[in-house]
Each structure stands twice: as structure tokens, then as C-alpha cells.
Amino acid sequence: MSIRSTVTGAAWSQIGTGPATVQLISPDANGVEVMIVAEASQPVTDGDGLVLSAAHSVQHFSLAQPIWAKAVQATSEARR
């Protein structure tokens, strides 16, 4: 089963729960990137995570934790 959602702005959004595979499905010509993490609660706004981009668009999470995502550039939009 797959779930599609859109990540916009600088805030973290919960996109699902692991174990799961997260894939960036709409990288545009401007190189929209999404930062993702698996954490029990919402990460701090300036926290770091794994970056999905056109060059590396898939990440597998094996932990049973919430998965959070945010656009690297707050004015960009990306689908994953």
C-alpha cells in the first residue's frame, strides 16, 4: 500500500509510521529536496535528517516510529 502526500513549508509533517519506504516522486527541475527522520515526536524546526533528492530519492525505515518530513527549501513543494 502506498500513501501520497505533499510536504510544504519549513515545518515538520508526520507522513506515516515505519517500517516503511519513503520515496520522493516529484523532484522538479529546481531540485526540490525533502529532509526525513524517524523519531517518536516532532523534531525541532532546525533539526537534521536524511535528505531525499533526485540523486537519492528512496529511503527505507525499519523502525516502528513516526516518520517526519519537511521541504529543505521552505518555499518549495515536494511529493513523496
N, C-alpha and C positions, 0 to 999 in steps of 0.2 A: 504494500500500500504506500502511496506517496501523498504528501501534503504539500501544496504550493502556497507560498505566502510572499508578501512584499516587505522589504526592510527599507525604511526611510529615516532620515534624521540622525541625530547624534546619540539618541537614547538606545539602550539595550532592549531588545524584544525577545520574549521567550518563543522559540519556534518549534518546540517539541521536546521529547524526552528520549534519551538513549536507552538501549543501544539503537543507533541509527546511522545512516549515511546521509550527509548533508552535501548537496551539490548546487553550485552556482549555475543556474540555467540560462541567464540572460546577460552575460558580460557584453557591454556595448563597446563601441569604437573608442570611447573615452577611458576605458579601463576601470570601470566600477569594481571596487573590491569590497568584500564583506569580512568583518572580523567575527570569529565564532569561538565560544568557550562552552565547556560543560561544567556548571557549578550549581550548588544547591540553591543559591539565591542570586538575585540580580547583581552582576558585577558593578563595581564603581564606574562612573562615567569614563574616566581616563584609563581604565584597566586595559591590559593587553590580552590578546588571544591569537589564535591561528588565523591567517589571512587567506581567504579564497579569492582567486583571481583567474583570469583567462589562462594563465600558465599552470595554475594548480587549482582546479575547480571542484575537487571532491575531497571530503574528509570523513573517515569512519570513527564513530564514538562507540566504545564498547561498555562504558559505564552507564548505569541506570540513574542518570542525573538529568535535570533540565538542561536544555541546550539553548544558549542565548546568542543573538546576532545583532550587529549594528553595521551600518554603512561606514566605511572608512572616511569617506568624504561626506559630510553631513548634508550637502545639497544634492547628493546623488541618490538614485534609487536602484535597487537590485532585486532580482527574484532568485529564490533558492528553494 
